[in-house]
Amino acid sequence: MAGVKRIRAKREELFFRRLFSRIRVLECDLKAVEESSNIAVKLAMIGREINALDILIAGIALANGVEKIVTKDKHFTEIEKVADIKVITY
């Protein structure tokens, strides 16, 4: 929202405030970090290196019981190889 605030776009800011007030935001807690670490280790063992933020997103999802991730990001298909999560790309 920093960009929206910087240009003082009130309508867009209101849109994002409403959107994010309705979306459940998953926590990045110790369990999520442990899941992320497990994914990173398993990826390293098979010689795959991907963006740490993608690994963290997957770890947070797993720690919160998410079964599927829908994304355009092809990196998540690598995560699917080492983690118990289904990835649907489009």
N, C-alpha and C positions, 0 to 999 in steps of 0.2 A: 504494500500500500504506500510505500515511500514515494514512488513515482506519482501516484495519484495525489498525495498530499502536497508534493512539491509544485505541481502545476495547479493546485487548488481546484481540482475538478470535483465539486461537491456531489454531483449526480452519480459519478462513478464511485466515489467513496461510499456513498449511501448504499449503492448496489453491493459492493464488497462487504460492507458491514452486515447487511441482511443475509448475504450468502453464507458468510462464515459463522453467523450466529445460529444457522440451521444445520451446519455440517458437524458431525462428530469428529473431533480431532483426536487421533490416537496418541497416547503418551510415549515418549522416549524415556523409558525407565530402565532399571538394571536388567530386567528380563529381556527387554528389547535389545540392549547392548550386547548381552550374552548371545542372543540369537544371531545378531549381526556378526559377532566375532566368529561364531561357528561357521557361518556362511563364508566369511573371508578366508578362514583356514582351509575349508574344503575346496574353495576355488583355487587357492594357492597350490594345493596338493595335485590338482589336475592341470596346473599351469595356466590358469585363467586369471587375468587381472582386470577388474572393472572398477568403475567409479565408486568411491566409498559411500557417496550419498545414495546410490542405488542399493548398495548392500544394506545401508541403514534403513532405508524405506522398507525393504523386504523383511529385515529383522523386526522392525516395529509391527509390521503386518502380522508376521508369524506369532509374535508375543501376544497379540491381541486376538488371536483365533481366526484371522482372515485366511480363507482357503484359496482365493483367486485374486490375481492382479490383472487388470486390463490396462494395456499401455501400448504406445507406439514405440517405446524404447526397447530395442532388440537386446540390450544387455541383460534384461530380466530373463531371457531364455537361457542364459548361462546360469543364472541363479537357480532356475527351475531344475537344472541337472543335479544340484547338490542339496536342495532344500525341499521340504514337503509343502510345496505351494504350486498351484497351477497358474501358468502365465498365458494369457490370451493377448496376442498382438494383433493390431489392425493397421 
